[in-house]
Amino acid sequence: MQTADALSRLGTESAFEVLARANALAAQGKDIINLGIGQPDFKTPEHIVEAAVKALRDGHHGYTPANGIVEAREAVAADIAKYRKVEVDPNHVMIVPGGKVTMFFAIMMFGQAGAEILYPNPGFPIYESVIRFSGAQPVAMPLYEETGYAFDADEVLSLISPRTRLIILNTPSNPTGGAVPRSEMDKLANGLADHPDVTILSDEIYARMLYDGREHVSLLEYEHLRDRVILLDGWSKTYAMTGWRMGYGVWPASLIEQATRLSINVHSCVNASAQYAGVAALQGPQDAVDHMVSAFDERRRVIVDALNSVPGFTCPEPGGAFYAFPNITGTGIASMDLQNKLLNEAGVAIISGTSFGAQGEGYVRFSYANSTENIIEAIRRVKACL
């Protein structure tokens, strides 16, 4: 069969490939510790599960509006007002089946032959994948260990050209755990005032996962940018709901109709009962979130100390999310080779830095969304293997 040429430009997310290989090895009886997948190891809080069960029992079995039930959109708007101190119109909120959908829609809206889209590198691999799929030219915004993997606003602004249509930002970030300080966000926001035709996709899926008193700075806070910022967030990470496939986007007034049309064409609507679960998550007690983030903070300190004790590794302390991104150049082993070696020989699943872009060579990603005991044992195996 002859398929469309565009499919050859579509990449993948290596974490799922490594997960499949790790599961296959485990099925053969090999003891595997998975520090590769970016998934909280906590269960979805019980009150959220019960809200979904109740919705099913109450008969919510049919289609919902393409942009989501009004209760969910209002709950999102209230949550944004609470945590980001910004008022948004619930009619500009789009409930979608996972954060990737907002990402895909935004990139496809602005990506075409002749256009350029800026994206972080190392960064979430789907950014570059979908940019290339759209026909646009991906322009990497390099992130550096020396700056805590926060972007340099002046460098980002210098990469904007007359062909730039979209800039993708991600803080706290995957895979580095870097968090951008307000000073750099202020500088970028001020500079973007000189580029009124450039839209911004702000991926804030890890907004609630920050450490050491860091604050989350959302681009929605900057009033002069609000009419061209697309906010990406959701329930997967914050509420341990990865399998529920619940995300949302906040769209400018000028784009919400197009986003709605895309939803109608692609997935019709989001699972009805899952949306009621999402409402319960946002409106219910937040102690489970606080407990989870506190646990991640403790594990963060454990894994950073442990990784820095591995010969050839140096690991900065991540400011957010649940990833450590150590420099492994001292081992003399290429990133992908080390990923494969540790999985096959030590039974430890991690992700090569090159899975997140060319700038990731010399690094690997460890997820500390696993127990402290498993983290300690995994690093012991890494040391023994090397």
C-alpha positions in Angstrom: 0.0 0.0 0.0 1.2 3.5 -0.8 0.7 5.8 2.2 1.0 9.5 2.5 4.5 11.0 2.4 3.7 12.9 5.6 3.7 9.7 7.6 7.4 9.2 7.0 8.0 12.5 8.9 6.1 11.3 12.0 8.3 10.4 15.0 7.4 8.6 18.2 7.8 8.7 22.0 10.6 6.5 23.0 9.4 6.1 26.6 6.6 3.9 25.3 9.0 1.8 23.2 11.3 1.3 26.2 8.2 0.4 28.3 7.2 -2.3 25.9 10.8 -3.7 25.9 10.9 -3.6 29.7 7.6 -5.3 29.9 8.7 -8.0 27.5 11.8 -8.7 29.5 9.8 -8.8 32.7 7.4 -11.3 31.1 10.5 -13.5 30.5 11.2 -13.4 34.2 13.8 -10.7 34.3 13.6 -8.3 37.3 13.1 -4.8 35.8 13.0 -1.5 37.6 11.3 1.0 35.4 12.6 4.6 35.8 11.8 5.4 32.2 8.0 6.0 31.9 6.7 9.5 33.0 3.8 8.2 35.0 3.0 8.8 38.7 3.2 5.5 40.7 0.2 6.7 42.8 -3.4 5.6 42.3 -6.0 8.1 41.3 -7.6 9.4 44.5 -10.7 7.5 45.5 -13.1 10.4 45.4 -12.2 11.0 41.7 -12.9 7.3 40.9 -16.2 7.4 42.7 -17.3 10.5 40.8 -16.8 8.6 37.5 -18.7 5.5 38.9 -21.5 7.8 40.0 -21.6 9.4 36.6 -22.0 6.1 34.9 -24.7 5.0 37.4 -26.5 8.3 36.8 -26.8 7.5 33.1 -24.0 9.7 31.6 -23.4 7.3 28.8 -23.9 9.5 25.7 -22.1 12.1 23.7 -21.1 15.4 25.4 -20.5 18.8 23.7 -17.3 18.7 21.6 -15.6 21.3 23.9 -16.6 19.4 27.1 -19.4 19.5 29.6 -20.0 23.0 31.0 -19.2 21.7 34.6 -15.7 20.7 33.5 -15.0 23.9 31.7 -16.2 26.0 34.6 -14.1 23.9 37.0 -11.0 24.4 34.8 -11.6 28.2 34.7 -12.0 28.3 38.5 -8.8 26.2 38.9 -6.8 28.6 36.7 -8.1 31.6 38.7 -7.0 29.8 41.9 -3.6 28.7 41.0 -2.6 31.1 38.2 -4.5 34.2 39.4 -5.9 34.7 35.9 -9.6 34.9 34.9 -10.5 32.9 31.8 -13.8 32.4 30.0 -15.0 28.8 30.4 -16.2 29.1 26.7 -12.5 29.3 25.7 -11.7 26.0 27.5 -11.5 22.8 25.4 -11.6 19.5 27.2 -9.6 16.9 25.2 -8.6 13.3 25.6 -5.1 13.9 26.9 -2.6 16.8 26.7 -1.2 15.7 23.4 -4.4 16.7 21.6 -4.0 20.4 22.5 -0.4 20.1 21.3 -1.4 18.4 18.1 -4.2 20.9 17.3 -2.0 23.9 18.0 0.9 22.7 15.8 -1.4 21.6 13.0 -3.1 25.0 13.1 0.1 26.9 12.4 2.4 24.3 10.8 2.7 24.2 7.1 5.3 24.3 4.4 7.3 27.5 4.7 6.4 28.1 8.3 8.8 27.8 11.3 7.9 26.6 14.8 10.3 27.0 17.7 10.5 24.2 20.3 12.7 23.3 23.2 15.5 20.9 22.7 15.9 18.6 24.6 12.2 18.6 24.9 9.1 16.4 24.7 9.6 14.4 21.5 6.1 14.9 20.2 6.8 18.6 19.6 9.4 18.0 16.9 7.5 15.0 15.5 4.3 16.8 14.9 6.1 20.0 13.6 7.7 17.9 10.9 4.5 16.0 10.2 2.7 19.4 9.6 5.3 20.4 7.0 6.7 23.2 9.0 10.4 23.6 9.8 11.3 22.8 13.4 13.7 25.4 15.0 15.4 24.2 18.1 15.6 26.4 21.2 18.6 24.8 23.0 18.4 24.2 26.7 21.6 24.0 28.7 22.6 22.3 31.9 24.5 25.4 33.0 21.2 27.4 33.3 19.3 24.7 35.0 17.7 23.9 31.6 15.7 27.2 31.6 15.5 28.9 28.3 17.4 32.1 27.6 14.8 34.7 26.6 17.3 36.7 24.5 18.3 33.5 22.6 14.6 32.5 22.0 13.8 36.0 20.7 16.9 35.9 18.4 15.5 32.7 16.8 12.3 34.4 15.7 12.2 35.1 11.9 9.5 36.4 9.6 8.5 32.8 9.0 7.9 32.0 12.7 4.3 31.1 13.4 4.4 29.4 16.8 6.7 29.1 19.8 6.4 26.1 22.2 7.4 26.6 25.8 7.4 24.0 28.6 8.0 24.8 32.2 8.5 22.8 34.4 9.9 20.7 31.6 10.1 17.2 30.4 12.8 15.7 30.2 15.0 18.0 32.2 12.9 19.0 35.2 14.0 22.6 34.5 11.8 25.5 35.7 12.0 28.9 34.2 12.3 31.8 36.7 10.0 34.9 36.5 12.9 37.1 35.4 13.4 35.2 32.2 9.6 34.9 31.6 9.3 38.7 32.0 12.1 39.3 29.5 10.5 36.9 27.0 7.0 38.4 27.4 8.4 41.9 26.9 10.3 40.9 23.8 7.3 39.1 22.3 5.5 42.4 22.3 7.6 43.2 19.2 6.3 40.0 17.4 2.5 40.4 17.4 2.1 37.7 14.7 3.7 34.9 16.7 1.4 32.6 18.8 2.7 30.7 21.9 1.8 27.2 23.0 2.5 27.1 26.7 2.8 23.5 28.0 2.2 23.7 31.7 1.3 20.1 32.4 3.7 20.0 35.4 2.6 23.4 36.9 1.7 21.9 40.3 5.1 20.1 40.6 7.7 22.6 41.7 10.2 22.4 44.6 12.2 24.6 47.0 9.6 27.4 46.9 9.8 28.0 43.2 6.7 29.7 41.7 5.0 28.7 38.5 4.8 31.6 36.0 2.2 31.2 33.3 2.2 33.2 30.1 -1.5 33.8 30.7 -0.4 36.2 33.4 0.8 38.7 30.7 -2.2 40.6 29.5 -0.6 41.8 26.3 0.0 38.2 25.2 -3.3 36.6 26.4 -5.0 36.9 22.9 -2.3 34.6 21.4 -1.4 32.2 24.2 -2.7 28.6 24.0 -2.4 27.0 27.5 -1.9 23.2 27.7 -2.7 21.4 31.0 -4.6 18.4 32.2 -5.2 15.8 34.9 -2.7 13.1 34.0 0.3 14.1 36.1 -1.3 16.2 38.9 -4.0 13.7 39.8 -2.3 10.4 38.7 -4.8 10.0 35.9 -2.6 9.1 32.9 -4.9 6.3 31.8 -8.0 8.4 32.0 -6.9 10.5 29.1 -8.1 13.9 30.4 -6.5 17.1 29.2 -7.6 20.6 28.4 -6.5 23.7 26.5 -7.4 27.3 27.0 -7.6 29.0 23.6 -7.7 32.6 22.5 -11.1 33.8 21.4 -9.9 33.9 17.8 -8.9 30.2 17.8 -11.5 28.4 19.9 -13.9 27.8 17.0 -11.1 26.2 15.0 -10.2 24.0 18.0 -13.8 22.9 18.3 -14.0 22.0 14.7 -10.8 19.9 15.0 -12.3 18.1 18.0 -15.5 17.3 16.1 -13.5 15.9 13.2 -11.0 14.0 15.3 -12.7 12.6 18.5 -16.2 14.0 18.7 -16.0 14.5 22.4 -14.3 13.2 25.6 -15.6 10.3 27.6 -18.5 11.5 29.7 -17.8 9.8 33.0 -14.1 10.8 32.9 -15.2 14.5 32.6 -17.2 14.2 35.8 -14.1 12.6 37.4 -12.2 15.6 36.2 -14.6 18.0 37.9 -14.3 16.1 41.2 -10.5 16.3 40.9 -10.4 20.0 40.5 -13.1 20.8 43.0 -12.4 18.2 45.7 -9.7 17.9 48.3 -6.1 18.5 47.1 -4.3 16.7 49.9 -3.5 13.7 47.6 -1.8 16.1 45.2 0.2 17.7 48.1 1.2 14.2 49.4 2.3 13.1 45.9 4.4 16.2 45.2 6.0 15.9 48.7 6.9 12.3 48.0 8.4 13.3 44.6 10.4 16.0 46.4 11.9 13.4 48.8 12.7 11.1 45.9 14.2 13.9 44.0 16.8 14.5 46.7 17.5 10.7 46.9 18.0 10.2 43.2 20.2 13.3 42.7 22.5 12.3 45.5 22.6 8.7 44.2 23.3 9.7 40.6 26.1 12.1 41.6 27.8 9.1 43.3 27.9 7.2 40.0 31.3 7.5 38.3 31.0 9.6 35.1 27.6 11.1 36.1 26.9 14.6 37.2 23.3 15.5 38.0 21.9 19.0 38.7 18.9 19.2 41.0 15.6 19.5 39.0 13.4 22.4 39.9 10.1 20.7 38.9 8.3 17.7 37.4 9.6 14.2 38.3 12.6 13.8 36.1 16.4 13.8 36.6 18.5 14.5 33.6 22.1 13.6 34.4 25.2 14.4 32.3 26.8 11.0 31.5 29.7 12.2 29.2 32.2 11.1 31.9 31.3 7.5 31.2 32.4 7.7 27.6 29.2 5.9 26.6 26.7 7.4 24.1 23.3 8.0 25.5 21.4 5.4 23.5 24.1 2.8 24.1 23.8 3.5 27.9 20.0 3.2 27.7 20.2 -0.2 26.1 23.1 -1.4 28.3 21.3 -0.6 31.5 18.1 -2.2 30.4 19.6 -5.4 29.1 22.4 -5.9 31.6 21.1 -4.2 34.8 17.4 -4.5 34.4 17.0 -0.7 34.8 14.8 1.1 32.2 15.8 4.7 31.5 15.5 7.0 28.4 18.3 8.2 26.2 18.6 12.0 26.1 18.7 11.8 22.3 15.0 10.6 22.4 14.3 14.3 23.3 16.3 15.8 20.5 19.9 16.2 19.3 20.8 18.4 22.2 20.1 15.5 24.5 23.3 13.6 23.5 25.4 13.0 26.6 22.4 12.9 28.9 19.8 10.3 30.0 16.4 10.7 31.7 15.5 9.0 34.9 11.9 9.3 36.2 11.7 9.3 40.0 8.0 8.4 39.8 8.9 5.2 41.6 9.5 4.2 45.1 12.6 5.3 47.0 13.6 1.7 47.5 13.4 1.0 43.8 15.4 4.2 43.0 18.2 3.2 45.5 18.3 -0.4 44.1 18.3 0.9 40.5 21.3 3.2 41.0 23.1 0.4 42.8 22.6 -1.7 39.7 23.8 1.2 37.5 27.0 1.4 39.5 27.5 -2.3 39.3 26.9 -2.4 35.6 29.3 0.4 34.9 
